[in-house]
Amino acid sequence: MNIRTLLPFLALALLPSALSAQPAPPPSPTANQAIDTASGAWEGIVNIDVSVLVPDYREPWNAGQPSGGSGTGFLIGKNRFLTNAHVVSNATRILIRTTNDPEPHPARIVHIAHDCDLALIEAEDGKHFEKLKPLDFGGIPQLNTEVIAIGYPIGGDRISVTRGVVSRIDFRPYSHTSVDSHLAIQVDAAINPGNSGGPVMQEGKVVGVAFQGFSGRVAQNVGYMIPVPVIKRFLKDIEDGRYDHYVDLAASDFPIENPAQAKALGISNDGVGVMVGDVEPQGSVGDLLKIGDVILSIDDNPVMNNGLVRFEGELMDMNEIVERKFAGDTIKLKYLRGGKKQEATVTLKRFDPYVRLGAQYNQRPRYIVNAGLVFQPLDRNLMDAHQMRDDTVNYVFDNFLTDKLYVERPEPVVLTNVLPDEVNTWITPYAHSVVDEINGVKIRSLKDVQTALAKKDKPFIEITLLEKNRPLVLKRELAEAAHKRIMETYNILEDTYLGDE
């Protein structure tokens, strides 16, 4: 089941309590907390109005499609407002408003972290917000305790307050990129557009940021908030002025629940130890762990046979320990191989090939146009925009990690389009094909396409496509003569964009 990102998010509604023979518990402090918006205590919670330019991956030389949306943010320091990354992604203009001041104030992004769906923005003129009180952070709320979500959902222009109960604390996918998973807190909440990025509070302190929910056709009253540990990690990461992204072991695990399997692996029957199911060669443990190894502990925290650890008093996915670390940090790993215990120190890093499978934001599409042939790097944005149906393209994308295709082809390149002209008309059926070689140069990235096309030692341009039987051959002289004509015909001002240097 797919979780959908809400540029607008969630309102929390408390479900009726089930009948019980037990006496009703006393109301929590949150339940009786009156919200007086006129007092200014909540004025640090702002409405965010965003103008967006959605990149055009079908015609990447174009500016893109304008759009817009709204969300919520809140003050956490001097002229620093926290919100969701998906609220301000691809933004060309950001305006913020407070409850007691309808005047819009231009703002800009200071830091954005797509992998954990958080962003920090600031007003261009901070003096309008100097007297506002920042909100304080709390901790992880306990199960079955009440929280309130505050924001600007649909149905009105003024601030809205709704309630919900914490129903689950889990390691879950974050829908903004569709590939990242982090700690998330589930609440029994209805979903209302506009609350994304707003604070979820308990006893006057922020315990999370509202950010996603299930479609009503999948589940009722299920919403999620980003908990404080994830928020604080983001704020810690940007202290040096840049965001370095999450690190990852880049290894999958397999539970050891069969006594015979445990005996075969040589582990004791104490419920400790999870088997390594796969290891990415370019990941943090690519040179250390092997399939079939048994991870016993991470930083002296025993790993249970289902991959969970008891960390900070809670049972969590073992990856949560790694999640709290930063690029360049180390962890101590104890593992079993061939019945022998071993120990190693691992330096953590980001696993870049994983990023290619997720949605990308705040970047211009990269491309090369040559004689009407359009070359683009393969990623999720491209797959979604072109609705790729070619079997080879789908295989490369779907198995990019599982078959370790990134080792040979770190950035697969696709011939996405052929702009019709007399020089290339017969090539049109080969659009949506993975490029293997050009003029004998192996294509491992878009930069290789530029290098190969620049070679003028042969009278022909020969393009080999993956899993296609015949090469595409253009006479260089005719292709170069047609290039300018094609650029003018299709109003393409720039034939190459490889990204910011």
Beta strands, then each sheet from edge to edge (+ up, - down):
strand 1: 4-5
strand 2: 45-54
strand 3: 65-77
strand 4: 80-83
strand 5: 91-98
strand 6: 101-113
strand 7: 118-123
strand 8: 146-151
strand 9: 160-173
strand 10: 181-187
strand 11: 199-202
strand 12: 205-213
strand 13: 223-227
strand 14: 251-254
strand 15: 274-279
strand 16: 294-298
strand 17: 301-302
strand 18: 308-311
strand 19: 314-317
strand 20: 330-337
strand 21: 340-347
strand 22: 367-370
strand 23: 373-377
strand 24: 413-418
strand 25: 433-438
strand 26: 441-442
strand 27: 460-465
strand 28: 472-475
strand 29: 496-497
sheet 1: 1+ 12- 11+ 8- 9+ 10- 13+
sheet 2: 2+ 3- 4+ 7- 6+ 5- 2+
sheet 3: 14+ 15- 16+ 17-
sheet 4: 14+ 15- 16+ 20- 21+
sheet 5: 18+ 19-
sheet 6: 26+ 25- 24+ 23- 22+ 29-
sheet 7: 26+ 25- 27+ 28-
end
